[in-house]
Amino acid sequence: MFSGFDFDVIQRSAGYLFREGMTFTLTLTGLAMAGGIILGTLLAMARLSSYKWLNAPAAAYVNLMRSVPLLLVIFWFYFLMPYVGAWIIGAKEPIQVGAFWSSVITFTLFEAAYYAEIMRAGIQSVPRGQVSAGQALGLNYWQHMGYIVLPQAFRNMLPVLLTQTIILFQDTSLVYVLSITDFLGAAAKIAQRDGRLIEMYLFVAVVYFIISFSLSLLVKQLQQRLAIIR
């Protein structure tokens, strides 16, 4: 079945694939995860706020981002935001954001909506009695959120946050539409150059499967540990 395959192309290209492609993929995943969790936590707090001027825009943003394909968001930001930014600051020429920062900002904004819902569930999972106890001790809103609620919410939702990060890692392959050399993009260039599409795309699929499945097992172990702690 594999007699006609040239697996040497993988060995010859492994350095480029992992040094250039996988490095970008992991960098984008890390930056988008960090930014998404921070922004998502703020959105979750805004959604739980009793103030309508905070709650309504946050809910609208989360629902919008969760209702459109990520690929469209990537296109919108990369092609439209330079003109929107120029219009806002009154510049005559479009603002050059660049493919790298466009991808980082786009993934951060998109994933923040999903992290927000995860964190909102985590915040709501903390018993109200603990919040009341913090208020009885004289803690203000930001203090009881920072010292009592958010640490427990992060611990409760950590497996789900990591699962969403695995999905983010897989979704980073969509940056190929911006001609960025991520792991999939690097493999595509080699496949086109050497005419070995099946070998390269099969190798990419195996690598994504190994990484995602291994991380899924780690998340499962973490979930079991947290269940014991509770």
Sequence and secondary structure as in RCSB ss.txt:
>XXXX:A:sequence
MFSGFDFDVIQRSAGYLFREGMTFTLTLTGLAMAGGIILGTLLAMARLSSYKWLNAPAAAYVNLMRSVPLLLVIF
WFYFLMPYVGAWIIGAKEPIQVGAFWSSVITFTLFEAAYYAEIMRAGIQSVPRGQVSAGQALGLNYWQHMGYIVL
PQAFRNMLPVLLTQTIILFQDTSLVYVLSITDFLGAAAKIAQRDGRLIEMYLFVAVVYFIISFSLSLLVKQLQQR
LAIIR
>XXXX:A:secstr
  TT  THHHHHHHHHIIIIIIHHHHHHHHHHHHHHHHHHHHHHHHHT S HHHHHHHHHHHHHHTTS HHHHHH
HHHHHHHHHHHHHHT SS     HHHHHHHHHHHHHHHHHHHHHHHHHHHS HHHHHHHHHTT  HHHHIIIIIH
HHHHHHHHHHHHHHHHHHHHHGGGGGGGT   HHHHHHHHHHHHT HHHHHHHHHHHHHHHHHHHHHHHHHHHHH
HHHH 
